[in-house]
């Protein structure tokens, strides 16, 4: 069984930065696509960014140029560096993993992910 645990959320002012972490434990695969998703109150969960085991990355248009996804394979930890934060970035952020499939195609599809973390809250004030 795989566990994903997010951390690093918090409250910041607009223009600030945060770095989210997602530690994976249990049996994991060398082939994967992992992503960050977010859900604001009253809204659907949406994809933020993803990375696959080949190192390919992809981002939602709303965060391009501000957010960077990365993974430390030695630590089995996924990161999301968030800069120039805006109030509209306020949401619960979740990491997710799709193990065994190396393709970033369709990374935004929630149904492809086998494992999800419990989420970490990010609040950006104006």
C-alpha positions as a printed NumPy array, in Angstrom:
array([[  0.   ,   0.   ,   0.   ],
       [  1.165,   3.51 ,  -0.763],
       [  0.719,   6.519,   1.48 ],
       [  1.081,  10.107,   0.324],
       [  1.464,  12.808,   2.947],
       [  1.445,  16.49 ,   2.009],
       [  2.948,  19.304,   4.038],
       [  4.052,  22.899,   3.626],
       [  0.732,  24.657,   3.305],
       [ -0.037,  27.853,   5.184],
       [ -1.209,  31.441,   4.971],
       [  0.697,  34.025,   2.966],
       [  0.081,  37.422,   1.461],
       [ -0.304,  37.916,  -2.264],
       [  3.076,  37.866,  -3.97 ],
       [  4.518,  35.466,  -1.423],
       [  5.867,  31.955,  -1.849],
       [  5.296,  28.501,  -0.41 ],
       [  6.801,  25.099,  -1.107],
       [  4.578,  22.072,  -0.766],
       [  5.985,  18.606,  -0.178],
       [  4.438,  15.193,  -0.705],
       [  6.239,  12.27 ,   0.897],
       [  5.477,   8.849,  -0.555],
       [  5.89 ,   5.709,   1.508],
       [  5.138,   2.038,   1.087],
       [  5.687,   0.186,  -2.161],
       [  6.284,   2.595,  -5.019],
       [  7.2  ,   2.082,  -8.647],
       [  9.995,   3.501, -10.732],
       [  7.497,   4.374, -13.46 ],
       [  4.94 ,   6.973, -12.491],
       [  3.07 ,  10.128, -13.162],
       [  2.567,  12.29 , -10.092],
       [  0.559,  15.441,  -9.868],
       [ -0.64 ,  18.288,  -7.725],
       [ -4.315,  19.151,  -7.662],
       [ -6.307,  21.778,  -5.803],
       [ -9.874,  22.316,  -4.746],
       [-11.359,  25.6  ,  -3.628],
       [-14.647,  25.715,  -1.673],
       [-17.591,  25.17 ,  -3.989],
       [-15.381,  24.305,  -6.944],
       [-14.28 ,  21.097,  -8.606],
       [-10.837,  19.636,  -8.028],
       [ -8.487,  20.774, -10.772],
       [ -5.024,  19.854, -11.959],
       [ -2.169,  22.19 , -11.136],
       [  0.954,  20.408, -12.374],
       [  2.374,  16.969, -13.046],
       [  5.684,  15.202, -13.558],
       [  6.456,  11.749, -14.895],
       [  9.387,   9.427, -14.29 ],
       [ 11.015,  10.58 , -17.528],
       [ 11.152,  14.08 , -16.086],
       [  8.476,  15.576, -18.304],
       [  6.398,  18.264, -16.649],
       [  3.155,  19.995, -17.451],
       [  1.247,  22.858, -15.862],
       [ -2.172,  24.391, -15.828],
       [ -2.226,  27.697, -17.712],
       [ -3.184,  29.534, -14.53 ],
       [  0.107,  28.641, -12.805],
       [  2.609,  28.578, -15.681],
       [  5.635,  30.703, -14.907],
       [  4.791,  30.87 , -11.192],
       [  4.777,  27.244,  -9.996],
       [  7.441,  24.575, -10.426],
       [  6.947,  20.863,  -9.853],
       [  9.886,  18.62 ,  -9.044],
       [ 10.659,  15.246,  -7.493],
       [ 13.519,  13.987,  -5.393],
       [ 13.64 ,  10.278,  -6.195],
       [ 16.165,   9.552,  -3.454],
       [ 13.75 ,  10.962,  -0.863],
       [ 10.651,   9.762,  -2.722],
       [  9.213,  13.23 ,  -2.285],
       [  7.267,  15.416,  -4.685],
       [  7.478,  19.198,  -4.447],
       [  5.536,  22.188,  -5.67 ],
       [  7.32 ,  25.521,  -5.462],
       [  4.72 ,  28.273,  -5.62 ],
       [  5.849,  31.844,  -6.255],
       [  3.947,  35.063,  -6.902],
       [  0.923,  33.627,  -5.158],
       [ -2.474,  35.154,  -5.824],
       [ -5.689,  35.076,  -3.774],
       [ -7.211,  32.821,  -6.446],
       [ -4.578,  30.194,  -5.589],
       [ -6.335,  29.691,  -2.251],
       [ -7.406,  26.046,  -2.038],
       [ -6.737,  22.66 ,  -0.513],
       [ -3.817,  21.149,  -2.386],
       [ -3.523,  17.418,  -2.952],
       [ -0.808,  15.244,  -4.407],
       [ -1.664,  12.153,  -6.389],
       [  0.229,   9.24 ,  -7.903],
       [ -0.382,   7.013, -10.899],
       [  2.141,   4.21 , -10.63 ],
       [  3.165,   1.891, -13.401],
       [  2.294,   4.218, -16.264],
       [  4.88 ,   6.579, -17.689],
       [  2.99 ,   9.172, -19.599],
       [  2.131,  12.705, -18.75 ],
       [ -0.593,  12.688, -21.377],
       [ -3.925,  13.312, -19.714],
       [ -2.283,  14.237, -16.426],
       [ -5.257,  16.371, -15.434],
       [ -7.653,  13.404, -15.36 ],
       [ -8.439,  12.647, -11.731],
       [ -9.612,   9.118, -12.469],
       [ -6.195,   7.894, -13.556],
       [ -4.617,   8.382, -10.14 ],
       [ -4.508,   5.411,  -7.812],
       [ -3.358,   7.191,  -4.685],
       [ -4.159,  10.537,  -3.089],
       [ -2.882,  12.42 ,  -0.095],
       [ -5.077,  14.035,   2.538],
       [ -4.364,  17.582,   1.394],
       [ -2.701,  20.708,   2.738],
       [ -4.42 ,  24.094,   2.9  ],
       [ -3.001,  27.136,   1.108],
       [ -4.542,  30.525,   1.864],
       [ -3.419,  33.67 ,   0.033],
       [ -4.658,  37.012,   1.307],
       [ -4.747,  40.228,  -0.715]])
